[in-house]
Each structure stands twice: as C-alpha cells, then as structure tokens.
Amino acid sequence: MDTVRDIISVLSAFVIPLLLIGFPLYGLIKGVRVYEVFVEGAKEGFKVAVTIIPYLVAILFAIGMFRASGAMDFLIAALDPVMSFIGIPSEVLPMGLIRPLTGSGSAAIVLDMINQYGEDALVVKMAATMFGSTETTFYVIAVYFGAVNIRNTRHAVPAGLIADFVGLLASVYVVRLLFG
C-alpha cells in the first residue's frame, strides 16, 4: 500500500504544472489565439457573475439560517444512527450535509475539523476527500440554472444528490482503505 501512496505522491506533484503548461501549449499547436480567447472568456465570466449574484445571496442566506437555527444539529443527530450503521463517522456528517449547499461553507467545516482534530486525523482526510469529490449541487442548480433562466430542474437535483451521496461513501471507504 505504501508503493501506491508513493506513486500517487510523485504524480500529484506534476499534475498542476502539466495542466498550466499543457492547455495553452495545446491551444497554440491547434492555432488558437490563447490569450485573446482567455480574455474573451474572462469578460463573459464577469457578465455571468453579475447575473448570478441574486441567486448566490439567496443560497448563502438560506444556509446561514439552516445552521443558525439548529436544524443542522438536529439533522445530524437524526441521521447519525443510520450513517454509523453503514460506516460513516458522525464527525463527517456536517460535511455531507453542507457540501451540496455551498463550497465556502464546506471549506469552513473542513477548517473547523482541522482545528478540532488535527490535519492528520482520519475524519479530516475523509472530509477533505469529500470536498474534492462531491459537488455543491444546490448551489450549481440555483446559480447556473438561474443564470440561464432554467426553472424546471427535473432530474438534476435527484441525480446530483445521488452523486453526492456516492461521493460521500466513496470518500469514506477510499480514505479508510488508503489511511485507515
């Protein structure tokens, strides 16, 4: 198992530099005016950001109310017996609940867990892996669907939540396999 960790550690050192060099190089090879396309995309991104601000404010307000009201603590207490039965520690439940709602809120949860348990704790590694392998489903639906005026989300919410739950389970079991 140490060999796998060593290989992953070496490969991970090269991923970001390869991406930062690889994409522009590929664009240049294909004859794309990389800088001009980048600037045009940045302009478009700014317009989208202005459009989604009301949706962003709404979702952040709802999350703040959810946490401040004590509803999250109640939900964690209610879910703990079931989650413990399938092997999910109660310490990572706040991450599993908040991650589909907000990226910054879930980052704050990971930071709180680091401060409480230390960065090498197994539950912190699980939460950090969840952070990287799940999505902010409701945020994406509220912001991106709202930006293009999609009102009927149809199967997007159930599909996103199922994917988030699978990511939560996979995070717990993979971290246990590699570090536990």
ABEGO torsion letter per residue (X at the ends): XAAAAAAAAAAAAAAAAAAAAAAAAAAAAAGBBAAAAAAAAAAAAAAAAAAAAAAAAAAAAAAAAAAAAGAAAAAAAAAAAAAAAAGBBAAAAAAAAAAAABAAAAAAAAAAAAAAAEAABAAAAAAAAAAAABBBAAAAAAAAAAAAGBABAEAAAAAAAAAAAAAAAAAAAAAAAAAX
